[in-house]
């Protein structure tokens, strides 16, 4: 049976049936009236939507705040970090200035050394100890020493081994790729060729920057200025360009007044003579009286300033600190001592200038001066001379170092009125015995000249004539530095100019071209009477021709001299002094030598002065053996 087509025709409409509608109709029909009606789509509640938007807004706010911090608040810091990541700055070191003596002989050098260093940040912590053990076996050093060196350094880079020898350097370089984080790094340290004789004068310069002596005083000139190179790199760390920011600049160098040959022989002679008589401490300084230039400066005992060039070991530093002879002390300018009879030329000049005496005034010296006690006649004060000198004028008193003469002119005797303590101080101050000389070295101290007022205030006792007597011969409370003595005698030698002692003559560049020259500097002049000064010089010359310094009479040039022996308050112990200038008619050198705590009637200073002056004016040492002891009896020993 064929059905009519019209009955089964599907009409087209504009309505579209969604799948869920079909499912929904079926579901409703199946559950007619039974249970709740079901829906496929359920509307969202409002609270989750609000929470979502709040979180979204907070996230946007946090991002905005963080962006503001990066873009505005931390912009400069982050920009700098980015620049540092982009650019690498490398320091190019320059050499520190050196030093030359007056003949341009180099005294100080810069030594290149090679150190093994480690960058701790580049080490793999998991195998660091294994790497250290391997390195210790290769270089034949203790692993614990490497660990100690690394742990002692707070910075990332630590020095593991210092100043590698050539063989060790080759061994490491041949295997360096096996030790990531370890590398060879070179640096420059000071090298002092004559370590001992010049150590107090030159001083030392450490890597840390600490300096002494000339290294400290002229550090502004000696210091080098490092250069800088800027490298630019890409994101992968590859160098793309380089730029020289600043060029390295070497330090300037010093030309000294020092004669290194004179310095060497003065040091050697003192050392030999001190050892020969069992003494250990001394000081000597030589000055050109025309310029004030320091020709030599020696302090014994000395020390090895090369110990400080790198980093001095704890053991060496402790040894220096505990040495009872104090080798670090520069005795020429930082040690004070009673002068003994070295003072007498200045007392003689003061007495002449104050008209207390004339050139012809004489006293009869019978070997002592007795001051009676008006209350107890059996308790007189006796001031002894070291010999009987007989009739003595000022020239003879200087030549033979007559104590009685200087007791009398200094403190007076009976009806004769002497200078007195305050007047003596005035003249010692004129010659610089209580002032800093202003030498171009650190650590100078000034001398001390006592007065009646000082004694009353500090000790609580009145000044007596005995105090004046002691002061007149360089004893008692008086203390002076060897440098002050040398400077005052330079004023006698040159006719009355107190010159400032200077160690450095000029500053030069790396090509030895003079940058700055230091002219001689006069501290004071016009304070002496030439005629009276000439009498004093004649007395000092007589000391060589027939007096206490007659051993100097055979030198190639005429010499003037004054010796001194200062009592220490200890039995049979003295400070031994001599000051000389030469040639007598036109002095070009003044030398003051002082030996500390010499036992008995030995003399140290005269034999040393003789050898040094003989070398200086002839180039040859004396024929006699300087190391042979010379015991001087009472005919040449002075109190």
Legacy VTK file of the C-alpha trace (Angstrom):
# vtk DataFile Version 3.0
C-alpha trace
ASCII
DATASET POLYDATA
POINTS 639 float
0.000 0.000 0.000
1.316 3.262 -1.032
0.775 6.113 1.337
0.171 9.578 0.169
3.313 11.686 0.079
1.532 14.617 1.593
0.881 12.811 4.822
4.587 12.293 5.673
5.986 15.586 4.358
8.183 17.496 6.813
7.666 21.128 6.835
10.649 23.451 6.931
10.600 26.211 9.438
13.049 28.908 10.556
13.215 27.357 14.002
16.300 25.349 14.987
16.109 22.597 17.564
19.059 22.433 19.996
20.182 18.976 21.202
19.529 19.789 24.810
15.925 20.653 23.978
15.395 17.185 22.608
16.926 15.631 25.647
14.961 17.924 27.900
11.635 16.961 26.320
12.406 13.304 26.707
13.384 13.770 30.284
10.210 15.675 31.140
8.026 13.102 29.442
9.702 10.228 31.287
9.218 11.871 34.668
5.722 13.250 34.262
4.800 14.574 37.616
7.448 12.540 39.424
10.184 14.317 41.355
11.838 17.605 40.522
12.270 18.864 37.092
15.844 18.657 35.780
17.766 21.291 33.916
21.093 20.950 32.102
22.135 24.610 32.676
22.245 26.129 36.142
22.954 29.912 36.581
26.157 30.806 38.560
25.792 32.373 41.955
26.914 36.020 42.385
29.473 35.494 45.210
31.963 33.356 43.226
31.827 35.869 40.439
32.592 38.725 42.830
35.437 36.746 44.447
36.930 36.004 41.072
36.907 39.664 40.100
38.427 40.688 43.434
41.310 38.219 42.980
41.791 39.363 39.447
41.925 43.019 40.495
44.323 42.242 43.362
46.635 40.399 40.979
46.563 43.332 38.591
47.273 45.694 41.504
50.209 43.590 42.723
51.676 43.454 39.246
51.242 47.221 38.909
52.884 47.894 42.285
55.781 45.619 41.426
56.138 47.248 38.062
56.128 50.686 39.730
58.846 49.527 42.107
61.007 48.254 39.243
60.350 51.214 36.953
60.480 54.063 39.480
61.699 53.199 42.968
64.463 50.703 42.101
65.155 52.025 38.646
68.654 53.355 39.343
69.794 50.306 41.277
68.487 47.867 38.682
69.925 49.990 35.918
73.319 49.858 37.607
73.053 46.085 37.988
72.185 45.756 34.343
75.154 47.909 33.416
77.429 45.842 35.606
76.184 42.717 33.947
76.738 44.303 30.578
80.126 45.871 31.341
83.224 44.420 33.034
85.726 46.826 34.570
89.359 45.716 34.771
92.019 47.506 36.821
95.424 48.049 35.226
98.017 48.471 37.987
101.066 50.742 37.712
104.414 50.615 39.477
105.133 52.480 42.709
107.951 55.017 42.535
111.454 53.958 43.555
114.393 55.667 45.301
117.925 56.635 44.275
120.912 57.900 46.204
122.666 61.152 45.250
124.647 59.311 42.543
121.444 57.824 41.045
122.175 54.370 42.391
118.819 52.626 42.766
118.014 51.673 46.357
114.448 50.353 46.075
112.937 48.102 43.403
109.529 46.718 42.483
109.591 42.930 42.326
107.057 40.961 40.263
105.799 37.834 42.026
103.300 35.134 41.023
100.613 33.932 43.430
98.164 31.047 43.142
94.708 32.407 43.915
91.253 30.866 44.058
87.849 32.365 43.375
85.691 30.573 45.936
82.478 31.500 44.114
83.574 29.432 41.122
84.142 26.247 43.099
81.743 23.321 43.060
80.975 22.680 46.720
80.414 19.000 46.086
83.998 18.341 45.014
85.971 21.251 46.507
87.903 19.125 48.968
88.661 16.540 46.323
90.025 19.331 44.122
92.133 20.695 46.983
93.576 17.256 47.708
94.462 16.842 44.066
96.128 20.280 44.007
98.130 19.512 47.154
99.489 16.351 45.565
100.410 18.161 42.375
102.213 21.053 44.045
103.478 19.047 47.018
101.906 21.271 49.657
99.665 20.371 52.578
95.948 20.333 51.860
95.253 21.829 55.281
97.461 24.818 54.408
95.341 25.447 51.312
92.155 25.187 53.353
93.531 27.551 55.986
94.489 30.145 53.373
91.025 29.953 51.819
89.183 30.168 55.138
91.227 33.083 56.469
90.210 35.313 53.573
86.726 36.794 53.855
86.591 37.929 50.242
85.751 35.630 47.328
89.314 35.675 46.057
91.958 34.196 48.334
95.696 33.747 47.902
96.543 30.059 48.269
100.297 30.122 47.633
102.531 33.199 47.532
105.538 33.965 45.372
105.649 30.736 43.404
109.023 29.616 42.172
109.500 29.001 38.465
109.211 25.199 38.712
105.939 25.306 40.692
104.561 27.868 38.274
105.220 25.572 35.304
103.740 22.538 37.064
100.470 24.333 37.796
100.158 25.985 34.386
100.552 22.636 32.654
97.523 21.289 34.572
95.527 24.473 35.216
92.488 23.252 33.221
91.992 20.548 35.855
91.481 23.134 38.608
88.520 25.391 37.823
88.454 28.418 40.127
92.234 28.409 40.609
94.530 30.680 38.611
97.910 32.426 38.651
97.869 36.118 39.444
100.914 38.404 39.454
101.512 41.428 41.627
104.284 43.856 42.457
105.903 44.095 45.898
108.814 46.156 47.234
112.342 44.799 47.029
114.880 46.485 49.316
118.366 45.612 48.117
120.276 46.724 51.215
117.768 45.432 53.728
119.463 46.316 57.005
121.647 49.415 56.713
118.895 51.627 55.292
115.754 50.148 56.805
115.065 52.955 59.297
115.636 55.621 56.679
113.767 54.069 53.740
111.230 52.219 55.864
108.856 49.749 54.255
105.633 49.668 52.256
103.174 46.801 52.713
100.477 45.580 50.340
97.927 46.758 52.896
99.195 50.315 52.397
100.911 50.669 55.786
104.279 52.414 55.442
107.150 53.783 57.497
110.180 55.975 56.861
110.453 57.664 53.475
107.895 55.203 52.121
105.388 56.861 54.449
106.502 60.499 54.381
106.567 60.702 50.571
103.707 58.293 49.925
101.770 60.993 48.042
104.531 61.102 45.426
105.443 57.416 45.419
101.908 56.078 45.053
100.919 54.865 41.596
97.504 55.522 40.027
95.830 52.467 38.544
94.239 52.588 35.114
90.843 51.162 34.098
89.618 49.275 31.022
85.875 48.783 30.433
84.768 45.674 28.509
81.232 45.388 27.027
79.668 41.956 26.662
76.521 40.509 25.118
73.825 38.370 26.754
75.951 35.260 26.319
78.897 36.864 28.112
81.020 37.365 24.991
83.233 40.501 24.880
81.984 42.795 22.145
84.090 45.915 22.760
86.582 47.503 25.107
87.252 51.083 26.188
90.192 52.613 28.078
88.610 54.664 30.860
91.890 55.893 32.371
95.559 55.145 31.784
97.755 53.822 34.603
100.220 56.328 36.014
103.453 55.214 37.699
104.456 56.778 40.993
107.140 59.426 41.146
110.601 58.509 42.428
112.861 60.050 45.080
116.456 61.188 44.737
118.082 61.322 48.173
120.969 63.348 49.554
122.251 60.020 50.852
125.583 58.635 49.737
124.845 54.891 49.783
128.544 54.066 50.055
128.861 56.250 53.146
125.701 54.710 54.574
127.043 51.216 54.046
130.482 51.757 55.589
129.045 53.670 58.542
126.642 50.818 59.276
129.269 48.118 58.778
131.858 49.850 60.957
129.404 50.390 63.788
128.224 46.790 63.692
131.756 45.410 63.776
132.933 47.664 66.573
129.839 47.100 68.711
130.200 43.344 68.401
133.880 43.585 69.272
133.211 45.229 72.643
129.943 43.488 73.452
127.601 46.446 72.874
124.429 46.227 70.787
122.918 49.680 70.223
124.133 52.792 68.417
123.105 55.637 66.142
124.918 57.762 63.581
123.940 60.597 61.274
125.959 62.502 58.676
124.868 65.904 57.345
126.177 68.294 54.741
126.442 71.535 56.788
126.079 73.685 53.664
122.740 72.239 52.573
121.346 70.282 55.494
121.249 67.216 53.245
121.347 63.944 55.197
124.275 61.986 53.752
123.771 58.944 55.979
121.550 57.821 58.844
122.182 54.575 60.706
120.446 52.975 63.672
121.718 49.744 65.234
120.241 47.207 65.668
118.333 47.339 62.437
115.778 45.043 60.822
115.073 43.468 57.456
112.470 45.670 55.801
111.957 43.025 53.093
110.024 41.102 55.753
107.248 43.681 55.373
107.230 43.807 51.561
104.581 41.080 51.305
102.920 40.132 54.589
105.177 39.650 57.589
104.643 36.343 59.345
103.311 36.245 62.893
106.548 34.594 63.997
108.762 37.339 62.528
106.543 40.112 63.882
106.559 38.607 67.365
110.339 38.293 67.257
110.708 41.988 66.382
108.241 43.055 69.060
109.883 40.984 71.773
113.467 41.954 70.949
114.745 43.821 74.021
117.044 45.916 71.813
114.033 47.353 69.970
115.333 47.106 66.371
112.331 49.029 65.007
113.381 52.210 66.863
115.241 54.800 64.788
117.659 55.939 67.470
119.015 58.861 65.451
115.781 60.850 65.746
113.467 58.912 68.068
115.913 58.192 70.900
116.922 60.727 73.595
120.159 60.497 75.553
122.339 62.586 77.889
124.905 64.201 75.645
127.922 64.075 77.932
130.749 66.425 76.958
129.356 66.831 73.442
127.537 69.821 74.921
130.732 71.716 75.751
131.210 73.640 72.456
127.742 75.153 72.930
128.477 76.022 76.574
131.782 77.598 75.498
130.040 79.713 72.867
127.359 80.820 75.364
130.011 81.848 77.918
131.971 83.799 75.278
128.885 85.448 73.869
127.555 86.430 77.306
131.014 87.763 78.197
131.223 85.406 81.159
134.714 84.618 79.814
137.030 85.807 77.085
139.305 83.742 74.884
142.091 84.304 77.444
140.157 83.492 80.640
141.868 80.606 82.448
141.176 78.434 85.481
143.511 76.139 87.339
142.158 72.594 87.160
143.479 70.283 89.876
141.119 67.468 88.935
138.080 68.435 90.975
135.901 71.245 92.144
134.844 71.311 95.818
131.737 73.132 97.061
131.828 73.573 100.827
128.687 73.034 102.866
128.281 76.170 105.001
126.380 74.211 107.669
128.413 71.007 107.655
132.009 71.657 106.644
132.850 67.968 106.717
130.198 67.242 104.067
131.420 69.222 101.085
130.206 68.405 97.552
132.971 67.226 95.242
132.647 67.411 91.437
135.398 65.397 89.838
137.187 65.877 86.566
138.507 62.894 84.644
142.093 64.284 84.787
144.208 67.152 86.130
144.464 69.756 83.371
146.299 72.603 85.086
145.908 76.138 83.770
143.148 75.905 81.175
141.578 78.420 78.802
138.538 77.787 76.612
140.455 76.287 73.656
142.321 73.862 75.886
139.142 73.104 77.815
137.484 72.030 74.556
140.552 70.142 73.335
140.969 68.145 76.556
137.319 68.263 77.648
138.082 69.788 81.041
135.099 69.374 83.335
136.312 71.870 85.968
136.444 74.638 83.380
132.832 74.020 82.290
131.595 73.554 85.853
132.944 77.026 86.543
131.667 78.856 83.436
128.303 77.084 83.659
127.453 77.274 87.351
130.089 79.663 88.737
132.530 79.057 91.551
133.183 81.174 94.622
133.308 84.770 93.352
133.124 83.801 89.684
129.585 84.017 88.313
128.653 81.489 85.682
125.880 81.328 83.099
123.222 79.683 85.245
120.639 77.086 84.224
118.196 79.379 82.420
120.887 81.055 80.333
122.290 77.676 79.333
118.812 76.632 78.202
118.498 79.794 76.112
121.603 78.951 74.119
120.790 75.277 73.762
117.419 76.305 72.390
119.159 78.655 69.925
121.014 75.657 68.547
117.830 73.566 68.398
118.331 71.159 71.289
114.709 71.291 72.371
112.950 71.621 69.023
111.982 69.261 66.268
114.370 69.701 63.372
111.562 69.204 60.857
113.354 66.385 59.025
111.316 64.775 56.255
110.810 61.505 58.114
108.020 60.399 60.466
108.601 59.709 64.144
110.990 62.484 65.173
110.968 63.539 68.827
112.526 66.620 70.414
115.165 66.841 73.100
114.672 68.116 76.628
116.584 70.799 78.505
115.710 71.103 82.228
115.255 74.410 84.074
114.962 75.397 87.752
111.233 75.990 87.248
110.733 72.543 85.706
112.537 70.810 88.567
110.503 72.626 91.199
107.211 71.855 89.464
107.834 68.252 88.390
110.165 66.908 91.062
109.368 69.228 93.959
112.993 70.128 94.707
114.858 73.381 94.256
117.524 73.723 91.598
121.022 73.568 93.020
124.431 74.571 91.719
125.098 70.877 91.291
122.243 70.714 88.744
123.886 73.522 86.781
127.247 71.766 86.915
125.680 68.577 85.574
123.898 70.461 82.807
127.167 72.199 81.867
128.774 68.861 81.000
125.701 67.211 79.457
124.586 65.167 82.464
121.601 65.207 84.803
118.102 65.574 83.385
119.243 66.652 79.915
118.254 64.449 76.956
118.891 65.084 73.267
118.640 63.173 69.989
121.717 62.427 67.856
120.017 64.270 64.991
119.692 67.443 67.097
123.370 67.222 68.035
124.423 66.809 64.393
122.205 69.719 63.302
123.635 72.043 65.970
127.233 71.148 65.060
126.425 71.763 61.385
125.600 75.336 62.467
129.034 75.578 64.112
130.715 74.169 61.009
128.985 76.450 58.505
129.469 79.655 60.491
126.072 80.089 62.114
123.209 78.738 59.986
120.901 76.222 61.606
119.869 74.131 58.599
116.806 71.951 58.343
117.999 68.376 57.763
116.544 66.973 54.545
116.668 63.404 53.285
115.127 63.913 49.835
116.818 66.127 47.295
114.405 65.877 44.361
111.336 64.168 42.896
111.761 62.632 39.431
109.490 60.879 36.945
109.988 57.396 35.487
112.469 58.837 32.973
114.435 60.492 35.801
113.378 63.971 34.760
113.239 66.346 37.728
109.682 67.286 38.680
110.418 69.031 41.946
113.638 70.008 43.672
113.927 70.758 47.384
116.108 73.747 48.067
118.216 73.925 51.257
116.151 75.419 54.049
117.541 77.600 56.848
115.760 77.253 60.204
117.480 80.297 61.652
120.587 82.390 61.029
122.235 85.551 62.311
122.101 84.338 65.912
125.830 83.773 66.433
128.889 85.978 66.779
131.423 84.872 64.156
134.478 85.701 66.299
133.242 83.727 69.291
132.223 80.837 67.051
135.711 80.790 65.544
137.236 80.345 69.021
134.987 77.344 69.595
136.017 75.827 66.262
139.677 76.313 67.148
139.144 74.415 70.395
137.516 71.553 68.466
140.426 71.499 66.038
142.846 71.345 68.986
141.000 68.250 70.207
142.328 66.506 67.090
145.833 67.945 67.064
146.628 67.121 70.707
143.473 66.479 72.704
140.805 63.837 73.203
140.396 63.090 69.470
144.068 62.878 68.514
143.430 59.520 66.806
141.794 61.478 63.955
144.983 63.478 63.275
146.252 61.221 60.507
143.311 61.591 58.134
143.652 62.978 54.571
141.951 66.249 55.598
141.950 68.451 58.693
139.195 67.495 61.113
137.545 69.163 64.119
135.997 67.026 66.827
134.268 66.829 70.166
133.903 63.607 72.106
131.505 62.827 74.934
131.034 60.141 77.555
127.714 60.312 79.360
127.333 58.542 82.707
124.190 56.426 83.046
123.970 56.082 86.809
125.043 52.459 86.451
128.503 51.345 87.425
130.950 51.229 84.570
128.330 52.022 81.898
128.392 55.006 79.513
126.981 56.437 76.312
129.931 57.053 74.007
129.704 60.097 71.662
131.729 61.876 69.019
130.850 64.660 66.613
133.262 65.665 63.845
133.278 67.997 60.867
135.668 68.099 57.910
137.503 69.521 56.103
138.137 71.991 58.884
138.661 75.022 56.616
135.613 74.345 54.402
133.375 71.751 56.059
131.284 69.512 53.810
130.352 66.781 56.267
129.310 66.599 59.923
129.060 63.184 61.569
127.568 62.451 64.975
127.974 58.929 66.351
126.542 57.631 69.630
126.959 54.143 71.108
124.576 53.137 73.903
125.430 51.509 77.185
129.099 50.846 76.536
130.915 48.992 79.272
134.092 50.332 80.815
136.743 52.443 79.179
136.170 51.233 75.651
135.609 53.704 72.869
133.409 52.909 69.905
132.769 56.175 68.164
136.289 57.483 67.439
137.527 54.378 65.576
134.325 54.328 63.521
134.615 58.044 62.732
138.207 57.538 61.626
137.416 54.694 59.258
134.399 56.448 57.787
136.181 59.775 57.224
139.193 58.041 55.732
136.930 56.240 53.260
134.973 59.398 52.508
137.986 61.531 51.643
140.273 58.907 50.161
138.052 56.011 49.159
140.059 53.602 51.309
139.447 52.286 54.842
142.058 52.818 57.495
145.003 50.436 57.676
144.224 49.438 61.231
141.688 46.691 61.791
138.458 48.317 62.907
137.389 45.101 64.653
140.313 45.187 67.081
139.380 46.528 70.503
140.954 49.756 71.591
140.962 50.272 75.322
141.468 53.914 76.162
142.870 54.685 79.572
142.296 57.618 81.842
144.487 59.893 79.724
141.816 60.038 77.011
138.662 59.061 78.871
136.385 61.926 79.883
133.600 62.105 82.378
LINES 1 640
639 0 1 2 3 4 5 6 7 8 9 10 11 12 13 14 15 16 17 18 19 20 21 22 23 24 25 26 27 28 29 30 31 32 33 34 35 36 37 38 39 40 41 42 43 44 45 46 47 48 49 50 51 52 53 54 55 56 57 58 59 60 61 62 63 64 65 66 67 68 69 70 71 72 73 74 75 76 77 78 79 80 81 82 83 84 85 86 87 88 89 90 91 92 93 94 95 96 97 98 99 100 101 102 103 104 105 106 107 108 109 110 111 112 113 114 115 116 117 118 119 120 121 122 123 124 125 126 127 128 129 130 131 132 133 134 135 136 137 138 139 140 141 142 143 144 145 146 147 148 149 150 151 152 153 154 155 156 157 158 159 160 161 162 163 164 165 166 167 168 169 170 171 172 173 174 175 176 177 178 179 180 181 182 183 184 185 186 187 188 189 190 191 192 193 194 195 196 197 198 199 200 201 202 203 204 205 206 207 208 209 210 211 212 213 214 215 216 217 218 219 220 221 222 223 224 225 226 227 228 229 230 231 232 233 234 235 236 237 238 239 240 241 242 243 244 245 246 247 248 249 250 251 252 253 254 255 256 257 258 259 260 261 262 263 264 265 266 267 268 269 270 271 272 273 274 275 276 277 278 279 280 281 282 283 284 285 286 287 288 289 290 291 292 293 294 295 296 297 298 299 300 301 302 303 304 305 306 307 308 309 310 311 312 313 314 315 316 317 318 319 320 321 322 323 324 325 326 327 328 329 330 331 332 333 334 335 336 337 338 339 340 341 342 343 344 345 346 347 348 349 350 351 352 353 354 355 356 357 358 359 360 361 362 363 364 365 366 367 368 369 370 371 372 373 374 375 376 377 378 379 380 381 382 383 384 385 386 387 388 389 390 391 392 393 394 395 396 397 398 399 400 401 402 403 404 405 406 407 408 409 410 411 412 413 414 415 416 417 418 419 420 421 422 423 424 425 426 427 428 429 430 431 432 433 434 435 436 437 438 439 440 441 442 443 444 445 446 447 448 449 450 451 452 453 454 455 456 457 458 459 460 461 462 463 464 465 466 467 468 469 470 471 472 473 474 475 476 477 478 479 480 481 482 483 484 485 486 487 488 489 490 491 492 493 494 495 496 497 498 499 500 501 502 503 504 505 506 507 508 509 510 511 512 513 514 515 516 517 518 519 520 521 522 523 524 525 526 527 528 529 530 531 532 533 534 535 536 537 538 539 540 541 542 543 544 545 546 547 548 549 550 551 552 553 554 555 556 557 558 559 560 561 562 563 564 565 566 567 568 569 570 571 572 573 574 575 576 577 578 579 580 581 582 583 584 585 586 587 588 589 590 591 592 593 594 595 596 597 598 599 600 601 602 603 604 605 606 607 608 609 610 611 612 613 614 615 616 617 618 619 620 621 622 623 624 625 626 627 628 629 630 631 632 633 634 635 636 637 638
